[in-house]
Amino acid sequence: MAIVSNLLPKSWKFYLFSLVVCTLIILGGTLTPANHDLPPEFWSNDKLVHFFAFFIWTLLLGLFRFFKKDYRLWPIIVWGILFGLFIETLQHYLPIQRSAELYDFIADGLGSIAALVLLSVISTKIKHFNRSLTP
């Protein structure tokens, strides 16, 4: 874990900036009209894209919160699930030629849960994120 600890940036500003950029990319990718000119292989991997986008988003949110000395994991998963629900709801109601899909929401949630598992390990194993060392 020491190698991982040395690779992780030690600035809350980095995680906040990355979280904002990731949020904008997810919103742009999910709330703009779909490009149906993309190859069919892209659409067959759609659920993987959802999974990894929410994995990264949730991980960034968690690391940002850890820098702020908030190690509670339940708010992180709640925000991940609510963000996925928000996007699917907007896709249903906005006139963007997109439709809400249950499996997209499930992939979003699973990505957030996977990130939560990693955050749980990080919060106990990496020194500058270790909640047991916090006064």
URPEZI-V32140 format. One line per field, one symbol per residue. phi: phi as a letter, one per 30 degrees, with the letter a starting at -180 (. if undefined). A space follows every 50 residues. Layout:
phi = ???
This chain:
phi = .dddedddecbddddddddddddddddddcccedcddddeddddceddde edddddedddddddddddiccdcddddddddddddeddddddcddbhbbd bedddddedddddddddddddedcccedcdddcdd
